[in-house]
Amino acid sequence: MRIMLVDDHAIFRLGLKNFLNDQPNLDVIGEADNGNEALDRWRGLKPDLIIMDVELGDQISGLDVAKHIKSTNPNVRIIILTVSDNIDDILEASRIGVEGYLTKKIDPKEFLECINSAINGNTYVCKEIASRVFIDLSQLPRGADSPYNLTKRELEIVKLVARGQTNIEIAGNLYISISAVKKNLSRAMEKMGVKNRTEVASLATSFFKKN
């Protein structure tokens, strides 16, 4: 996997580069420290994966870069690695279609899990983002209508997805089979009009933020 790093802190890029190059099948082929340079280097290097901060120290943010790249070549995988847990940034990243949204406090093991998820074409939101930002569905007022006509079980599963739990973890917490988790989550996603777990969590957040 050919990787490009985009961050305006040279020391952080160096540490990240050394860490990634120590992993099998990962190769950092280039770096950029601002939005304009990121776009120029992306065109020339054509990396498989871009790991990028939101704030890049110039007028072009990491999300602006991601939006341009995804609109040009949706197959390029992008992971946002940032200090920002701003809900607007997270929702915008989801709309753009990035494969991951992580904070810089992330554990190395979870970081590699996200990269593997991106390699496989899946999306990933780190557990810290899920636990700090996504609103607990239990905060809905009693008697409130179920959003998107979700069943009680579907709501329970959406709640746990929004907290960053995997299907295996959800199955264990709800004492149901993994196939039941997948079936209910698939129905919930269809009702919510979303395509992946990141969009489930983001839409849940935006809905409960308004209610």
C-alpha positions in Angstrom: 0.0 0.0 0.0 1.6 3.3 -1.2 0.9 6.0 1.3 1.1 9.8 1.2 1.2 11.8 4.5 -0.3 15.3 4.7 0.3 17.3 7.9 1.8 20.7 8.6 4.0 19.4 11.5 7.2 18.0 10.2 8.2 16.2 13.4 4.8 14.4 13.6 5.1 13.4 9.9 8.6 11.9 10.6 7.3 9.8 13.5 4.3 8.6 11.5 6.5 7.8 8.5 8.9 5.8 10.6 6.0 3.9 12.2 4.3 3.1 8.9 7.5 2.1 7.1 8.1 -0.5 9.9 4.9 -2.2 9.0 4.7 -5.0 6.4 3.3 -4.0 3.0 3.1 -0.2 3.9 5.3 2.3 2.2 5.3 6.0 2.6 6.1 7.4 -0.8 5.6 11.1 -0.2 4.7 13.9 2.1 3.1 17.4 2.0 2.7 20.1 4.6 -0.2 22.2 3.2 -3.2 21.8 1.0 -1.8 23.1 -2.3 1.3 20.9 -2.0 -0.9 17.9 -1.1 -2.9 18.3 -4.4 0.3 18.8 -6.4 2.0 15.8 -4.9 -1.1 13.6 -5.1 -1.3 14.2 -8.9 2.3 13.2 -9.3 2.6 10.3 -6.9 -0.8 8.7 -7.3 -0.8 7.1 -3.8 -3.2 4.4 -2.8 -3.9 5.9 0.6 -3.6 9.4 1.9 -3.4 10.1 5.7 -4.2 13.7 6.3 -4.9 16.3 9.0 -7.9 18.7 8.8 -5.9 21.9 9.6 -3.0 22.4 7.2 -1.9 25.9 8.0 -3.2 27.5 4.7 -6.5 28.4 3.1 -7.1 24.8 1.8 -8.1 22.4 4.6 -7.6 18.7 4.6 -11.3 18.3 4.0 -11.1 20.6 1.0 -8.3 18.4 -0.3 -10.2 15.2 0.4 -13.3 16.6 -1.4 -11.3 17.5 -4.5 -9.5 14.2 -4.6 -12.6 12.1 -4.0 -14.5 14.0 -6.7 -11.7 13.3 -9.2 -10.8 9.7 -8.2 -13.2 8.0 -5.7 -10.9 5.0 -5.5 -8.2 6.9 -3.6 -8.5 5.9 0.1 -8.3 8.8 2.6 -7.9 8.7 6.3 -8.4 11.9 8.4 -5.9 11.9 11.3 -6.5 15.0 13.4 -6.9 16.6 16.8 -10.4 17.8 15.8 -13.5 16.0 17.1 -15.7 18.8 15.8 -19.0 17.3 14.8 -19.2 19.5 11.6 -15.8 18.2 10.5 -16.9 14.6 11.1 -20.2 15.0 9.2 -18.4 16.7 6.3 -15.8 13.9 6.2 -18.6 11.4 6.0 -20.4 13.3 3.2 -17.1 13.4 1.3 -16.7 9.7 1.6 -13.4 9.3 3.4 -12.5 5.8 4.7 -11.5 6.8 8.2 -11.7 9.6 10.8 -9.2 9.3 13.7 -7.8 11.5 16.4 -4.1 11.8 17.0 -4.6 10.2 20.4 -5.4 6.9 18.8 -3.7 3.7 19.9 -1.2 2.3 17.3 -3.1 -1.0 17.2 -6.4 0.8 16.4 -4.6 3.0 13.9 -3.5 -0.1 12.0 -7.0 -1.6 12.2 -8.2 1.6 10.5 -5.6 1.3 7.7 -6.5 -2.4 7.2 -10.2 -1.4 7.0 -9.4 1.3 4.4 -7.3 -1.2 2.4 -10.4 -3.5 2.3 -12.6 -0.6 1.1 -14.4 -0.2 4.4 -14.9 2.8 6.7 -13.7 3.3 10.2 -14.3 5.9 13.0 -12.0 5.6 16.0 -13.5 4.7 19.3 -12.6 8.0 21.0 -14.6 9.9 18.4 -17.6 7.5 18.7 -17.6 7.8 22.5 -17.1 11.6 22.8 -19.2 12.8 19.9 -22.0 10.4 19.0 -25.0 11.0 21.2 -26.4 8.2 23.2 -29.7 7.2 21.7 -31.1 6.6 25.2 -31.3 10.4 25.6 -34.4 10.4 23.4 -37.4 11.7 25.4 -39.8 9.1 26.5 -42.6 8.6 24.0 -40.6 10.2 21.2 -41.3 8.8 17.7 -38.7 6.3 16.6 -36.4 8.0 14.0 -36.7 6.5 10.5 -39.3 4.0 11.9 -36.5 1.9 13.4 -37.5 -1.0 15.6 -36.3 -1.2 19.2 -33.7 -3.8 18.2 -32.6 -1.7 15.2 -32.3 1.4 17.5 -30.2 -0.6 19.9 -27.8 -1.7 17.2 -27.6 1.8 15.7 -26.7 3.1 19.2 -23.8 0.7 19.5 -22.6 1.3 15.9 -22.5 5.0 16.8 -20.4 4.2 19.8 -17.9 2.5 17.5 -18.6 -1.1 18.3 -18.0 -4.0 15.8 -20.7 -6.5 14.9 -19.0 -9.1 17.2 -19.1 -6.6 20.1 -22.7 -5.7 19.5 -23.7 -9.4 19.3 -22.0 -10.0 22.7 -23.6 -6.9 24.3 -27.1 -7.7 23.1 -26.8 -11.5 23.4 -27.8 -12.1 19.8 -26.0 -13.8 16.9 -23.7 -11.9 14.5 -26.1 -12.8 11.7 -28.9 -11.1 13.6 -26.8 -8.0 14.0 -26.0 -7.9 10.3 -29.7 -8.4 9.4 -31.0 -5.7 11.7 -28.2 -3.3 10.8 -28.9 -3.8 7.1 -32.6 -3.0 7.6 -31.7 0.1 9.6 -29.3 1.3 7.0 -32.0 0.9 4.3 -34.5 2.9 6.4 -31.9 5.6 7.1 -30.8 5.7 3.4 -27.1 5.2 4.2 -24.5 2.9 2.8 -21.9 2.3 5.6 -21.3 2.4 9.3 -19.8 5.9 9.3 -22.9 7.3 7.7 -25.1 5.4 10.2 -23.2 7.0 13.1 -23.1 10.5 11.5 -26.8 10.5 10.6 -27.7 9.3 14.1 -25.6 12.2 15.5 -27.2 14.8 13.3 -30.7 13.6 14.1 -30.3 13.4 17.9 -28.5 16.7 17.9 -31.7 18.4 16.7 -34.1 16.5 19.0 
